[in-house]
């Protein structure tokens, strides 16, 4: 059993109190209204949860990955829709990347607005014809004197409406030297309030408190200081952001599944069928035991992945070992959580299928995580690559 530090325990307590008081009672209504209330976002900012991985010099909390996981876990317990979890995790993961590789000028401009909840910070790499295959994207970035010009499109992106309406933008990637493939891609910050950005919006199956959409990019000019890391080296650094997000997703899936099991246990202990509590039926006993065991294992592996990320930042890790452990943690995270929640819905009968049941919202939210930040199939490819060697992979 992991032993958390006293600081992490205090952070857990404060986040849990906030989330249970401010988020849990209104979680289902966030889906109806298609937004996270501003007082919740501002409250998260006041607690230091937004872009919490940014250095204090830029207004952030300077938290490590494990502590970021503690916050994600408590949000997942409170928000059955997963909306605040997504809002939080993209800012933690991609704030980490911006903090590590971004310019001083960009960090001083962006982070103070993000940490207060005034701006949104997200990730935008997916295109309509390229998802997990980042190199398959067609968005281009070209130098234009001291600036850069971007053309292309991004699709299925979280937080588009938030960034367009309130300000902010997304970490994204594009080809700068097209004939070099992965060796010619550059990562940069793209403000969605820039001239030449045209947003579109999509109705997601779940996580409806945070928007999903896309945007076309028509001759958008960005300053040089928005470039993140070295030009043409973006493919190699962007995976650090992905891995941070993937490990957080693992913890979120485990926490959401365990919360649903808690709901299910409360129900089957009270609900009587044929004169006996549902909890006495062996079918339910065995499924409960199996789901609980898988989800506890999953949570532990998620925290191990976050710890490996922290060790790498301290110069004690290995880039490829980190990739493998993170991929192992996320591979079945959504599946295992979905299976558990699906059984809880079944136990609750007609109520479980109603929109009043929080578990149906949790199922829809968790289902997205087998796709977001890298599919389960990509996780398998990563693990196999590290076991067999890159010369035997099915991709380049």
N, C-alpha and C positions, 0 to 999 in steps of 0.2 A: 504494500500500500504506500503510495506517494505521501511524503510528509511535506506539506506546504509551509512556507515561512510565515512568521507572525504577520508580516506586512501583507502577504497574499491572503491570509485569513481575514484580516481587517478589510481588505478590498472586497473580498467575497461577501462579507457581511453587509457592507454599505451598498454594494450593487444589488444584492438580494433584497434588501429592504426597499430600495428605490424601485426595483423592477416589480416586486410583488404589490407595491402600493400604487405605482403610477402606470404600469403597463398591463399586468395581468387582468385587472377589471375591465379594460377597454380593448383587449386584444382583438376579439371578434369584430368589434365595431370599426377597427382600422381597415378591415377588408371591405366593409360596407361603404366606408367613406373614401377608400382608395388613397389613404394617406396616414402618415404618422403625425400626430398632433405636434404643433410647434413647441408646446410646453414640455413634451417628452424629449424632443430633440435638444432643447435648451437645457433640460435637466441632465441629460447625458453629458452635455458639454461642461456643465458646472461640476460634475463629478470627475471630469478628466477622462471620459471614456472615448471621446471622438479623436481619431488620429492619435490614440494613446501611445503609439510607438514612436512618435516624433520627440525629438530632444526638448527638454525644458527651455532651451534657448529660443525656441520657436513657438513656445506656448504649450508644447505637449507634455505628457506625463513621463516620457522616457521609460516606458515599461518594457520588460522582456517578453518573450513569446509565451512562456508558461503562464505568466500573470495575465497576458492578453487572453489566454485560454480560460482562465478562471472567470473573467468577465463574460466571455462568450457562453460559458456553461450556465451562468446565472440568468442571462438574458433568455436563453433557450428554455429554461424551466418556466419562465414567466410568460413568454410570448408564443402562444400556440400557433400563430400565423407565420412565425419566422421573419416577419418584416423588419423588426428592429435588429434582429440577428444579422441580416444581410446588410442593413444600413451600417451597422457597427463593423462587421468583419472586413468589408471592402476598404473602409477607411483605415483600419488597423493594418491590414496586409499591404495595401498599396501606399499607405503613409510610411510604412517601414521601408519600402523600396525608394520612395522619394527622399526620405530622410537619409538613406545610405548613399544614394548616387546622385541626388539632385544638386543643383547649384545653390550657393548661399542666397543669391538674389531670389530665386524661385521659392526656396523654403521660407524666407522672410515674408514673401508676398502671400503665399498660399496658406501655410499652416495656421497663422493667427486667426484667419477667417474660418477655417475648417474646425478647429478645436472648440470654437464658441458655438458652432452649429449654424453659422451664417451661410457658409458655402458647403457644397457637397463635393466629396472626392471619391471617385470610383475607378473602375477598370473597364477599358473598352478595346478588346482585341478581336472579338468575334465579328465575322462578316457573313453576309447571306450565303456565300459559297465557300466559307472556310471557318470552321469552328476550332476543334482541337488541333487541326493542322494550321498552325499560325503562319508558317511559311507560305501557305497557299493563298493568303490574303493579297488583295490587289491595291490597297491604299499605298500611295507614294508620298515621300517627303523629299523636297529638293532645296538646295541652298539658293538663296536670293540675296546676295550681298551679305549683310550681317544678320539677316533673318532667314526664315525657312517658309516654304509654301507647301501646304498639304492638300492633296486631292484624294477622294475615295469615299468610302462609307463604312459604317459599323452598324451591327444589328444584334438584337437580343442582349441589350445592355441594361443593367440595373441603374436606376437613379437618373435617367435622362431628364424627366420632368423636374426633379429636384434641382439639378444643376442649371437647367435653362431658366427656371423660375426664380430661384434664390441666389444663383451664382455658383461658381465653382467649375469643375470639369473632371476630366478622366485621364488617367495614365493610359497611353496607347502606344501602338507600335506600327511601323510602316516600313516598306522597302525604300532604302535610300540609294543603294547600288543594286539594281534589280538582277543583273546577271550573276551576282554572287550568292543568291539564295539566302540561306540563314546567316551567312557571313556578311550580309549587306543590309541588315535591318537596324533601325534606330528607334529607341524608346523616347517618348516625350510627353509633356503635359499639354493637353488640349482643352482650353476653356470653351464651354459650350455656349457662352454668350458672345463669342467672336462672330464677326461678319462672315457669312459664307456657310454657317452651320444651319441646316434645316432639319428639325427633329420630326420623328414619327413615333407613334405610341402603339403598344401591343398589349392585349389583355392576356395576362398569365393565368395558368391554372391555379396557382397559389401565391403566397407571399404578396398579397395584393395591396398591402399597406405601403409598399415601395414600388415605384413605377418601373416598367420595362419598356424598352423601345429601341430606336436606332437613330442615326443621323447621317445625312449626306454632308460631305466636306468639299466645298467648292472654292478652290483657290484661297484657302484660309492661311493667313500670314501669322506666324508665331515668332517671338523673339528667340534669339540664340540661347538665352538663359533657361528656356523651357526644355531644352534637351536634357535627358536624364542618362547619365553615364556617357561613355564614349560613343561617337558616331560609328555606325556599322557594327557595334558590339551588342546591340539590344537583345538579340535572340538569347544570348548567354546570361544576361542579367535578369531578364523578365521572369525566368523560371524561379528565381528566389521569391518573387512576389506570389507567384502561383503556389509555391510550396507552403508559404506562410498561410495563405488562404485555405489550402487543402487541409492542413493540420487543424486549423480552427473549425473547419466544416466537420471534421471527424468528431471533435468534442461536441459541437452543436447537435449533430445527429444522435450521438449517444445520450446526451442530456434530454433531448426531445423524446426519444424513445423511452427512456427511464421515467420521465414525467408521465407519459401516456400509460405506462405499466402501472404507475402509482394510481392513476385515475381508474384503471381497470380493476386493480385489486380492491379499491374502495367499493366499486360497484358490485363485484362478484361476492364480496363478503355480506352485502346487504340484500342483494336480489335473490329471491327464493323461486325455485322451479320444482314442481312436483313435491313440495313440502320441505325441500332442503336448499341451503344456500348454494349458489352456482360454484362457489369456491371449493365445494366438496367433490366436484366432478374431476376425475383423474385426467381427462382430456385437457381441462383448463390448468390443472396443477402442472402437468408436464410441459405444456407450451409456455407457461409463465416461467418455469425454471430455466428452460432453454433460452428464451428471449432475454431474461435477466442476466444470465451468464454471458451471452454474446455481447450484450450492450456494456456490461462492466469491463469485459476484455477490451472492447472497442474504445472505451473512455481511457483506459490505461495506455493503450497504444497511441491514442491521440496525444496524450500528454508526453509520452516518450518522444513522439515526433517533434513536438514543440521544444522539448529539452534539447534534442539534437540540433535544432535550428539555433538555439541559444549558444550551444557549444561551438557551432561553426562560426558564429559572430565573435566568439572569444579566441578564435584561431586554433581551436582544439578539434575541429571536425573535418570531415571529408565531404566535398561537394556531392560526389556520386552516392555515398552512403546516405547522406541526408535525403537525396531524391528517392532512394529506394525505400527508406523507412516511412517517409511521408506518403509515398504511393501505396505502400502496404496498409497504412492506416486508413486511407480514404477508399480503397478498392471496394470494400463491401459496406462502408458506413451507411450509405443511403439504403441499400437493400435490407440490411439487418434491422435498421430502425423502422423502415416501411413495413416489414413483415410483422414486427412487434405491434406497431400501431394498428395495422390491419386486423390483427386478432382482437385487440381491445375494442375496435369498432364492432366486430362480430359479437363479442361478449355482450355488448350493450344493446344489441338488437336494433329495433327501429330508431331508438334515440341516437344510436351511434351513427346512423345514416343521415340524421338531420343536421341542418346548419347550426343548430344550437349546441351541438356537441363539439367541444374544442379539439377532440382527437381527429375528426375529419379534416380540420384545418391544418393540424400538425402533419397528417399524412401527405396532404398536397404540398406543403412546404418542404418536407424532407425529401419527397420524390424528386424535387428539382436538383438536389445535390449529387445525384448520380450523373448529372450533366454539367453542372456549374464548375468552373475552374479545373476542368479536365474530366473526361468521362471515365467510367470504371474500366473501359477497354484500354484507354490510354494508361491508366494506372498499371494494368497488367503488362503492357508493353514496356513500361519503365522498369518494373521489377525484373522481367525477363532479360532486358538489356543488361542490367547489372549482374545478373547471374551467369549469362552466357557470353557476354561481351558484345560490344557495339557492332562488330563485324558480322554477327549472326542475327541482327535485328531485321525486321521486315520493312523498315523505313530508314531514311537517311536524314 
